[in-house]
Amino acid sequence: MKRSIRLALLLAILPLALSFAATVQAITTLLDNDKRLQQPVSASVAYTSLAQFLRTFSQQAHVPLRIDPKEPYSGTEICAFFQQQPLGNVMKALRSLLSYQHAEWL
Amino acid sequence: MDADFLARLHESAILAAMTPEERLRHLKEVMYVCGIDDPLFCQEQHIDPKKDAEYFAKETHFFWCWFHLIDSGLPPDTKQLLLSGQPVTLSFNQLPSDVQQAIIWDWQTMPDGSDQPAWVTIQIANDHPGWDTTWNVEKAIWIRIHNSTASPAVLHATGQSAWRWYKRWLLPEDAPSDPQELQPLPNGFPYQPQVTPLPPNPDPKTLAKLKPVTNCTLLDRMQEIAAKLHIPLLATLPYDPEQIYGQLTLNPPKTLADYLQGFSTYPEKWLYHKWNSGLLLVSYPRWPLDQAASLPEYLLQLLRKNLQQQGLFTLSLLRQLFAQMTPFQQHAFAQRFIPQADPQGHFPVFLFMLAHPELESASGMPLTPALTLEVENLHLPAYSAWHKEVFVALKVSVFDRDIWGRLMREFRLVGETTDQRWVPLEGILTGAVPSSFWQTEEIPQK
């Protein structure tokens, strides 16, 4: 009995899961194809706040990137040293830097 | 006493301020971040996740109640004795009930632990107090539990091992390493500072230029990787890395992988790294709630602006800010802003703190550099704020002296500690202490 309930539940959830995976894939493709995110940016900063970090790239790439300065994470301090990296790669790396498994920074 | 230990003491104070529900929630978060609920981790270690989680919860409780006892459950004299590394023996019946329960729990797991414990001896040390061998463990509270018949049981309460953090940090899309790490390093990398002895009688005016550079900061090291090896690098680093990572006692590394591995020789300050989108990412183990302790940018800007304009934070500003901060943010504030030097090389030190005997005894006396370092690294502001205790404003003056051909840096405390009163800070910086300095202000309620 329990097994059939589980199966029914799985069948009910499966389309949602597939739909979610497709949405994530679509967003990833969209971001990969966005030329604005392929613009090169550079940084040589020590202990700069995340908010300032984003402002710098926003100015360099003319892409609006911001975080509310009252948001606690806005003060997270970043050290960055790189030249001419695609903005999209930097943003992906930044997300990874500030995330833990199952606690990803979105 | 060191900064790490005090930080943990501070964390225990945070726990002490929590309600039981908050503490349980925090405990679950710690377990989550440490990977206790991770099936893969449990499988690798051949452990039962439920039993391990239960054990971990009890161990954490054990850790907490001992820190809490030392923090606020002992007379000042006893506390001073403990913080100076001396053993203290306490009767079991005098201990708080939570400590008693924790002892009984551990005692019952001992082979000879059938009888009721009679007394306990506690000591703060890096290694097992009775043994000559070095365990290389972090600073811990060592606890010897005695009764009338069995030999004493020895336990120690420390933090968690660091490596589990890395596992949580590695996202599915990350690469743990990169072929660039295996390339041979160019000559001259990493930079090895050369220590040049000072001349016998150096000119005071040029003394500063002659000071030997004996170490590089962690930030320098990261910058060097990016500049010399042309590797794009993104990092979150501990704020005061020079004190922590000062001297890298590494064998000459052959590859970047060797070099990065060398940073893992600091057990509590392990640097870990991974790769994502062609960038080298570097971070360090932090307390699970470290992210929650981040100070918002507007607050950082306000603090920096105040520091630049006045050199010190006014008491009213601090009160205003602390009222807005969570305890975790107060902790972050302490870590970030306590060591700040003004252009004259003076170090204003702000301490909201309990009446700590080690500082009272230092008031007005020359301090050794080691002690001053400890003073600068104290992590106590939030801690004291809860206890509604004394606000202490200290200023440390620095003097460089040539003693027997060696440059010695001497520190002196300028200003006064006060007892059971809040004082304004403005007069301390200029040296002109206003009369209001001595006027008692109402201690703000939490």
Interface residues (C-beta under 8 A of the other chain):
Chain A: S44 A46 Y47 S49 L50 A51 Q52 I67 P69 K70 E71 P72 Y73 S74 G75 T76 E77 I78 C79 A80 F81 F82 Q83 Q85 G88 N89 V90 K92 A93 L94 S96 L97 L98 S99 Y100 Q101 H102 A103 E104
Chain B: Y32 V33 K167 R168 W169 L170 L171 P172 E173 D174 L219 M222 Q223 I225 A226 A227 P232 L233 L234 A235 T236 L237 Y239 K274 N276 S277 G278 L279 L281 S283 Q291 A292 A293 S294 L295 P296 E297 Y298 L299 L300 Q301 Q329
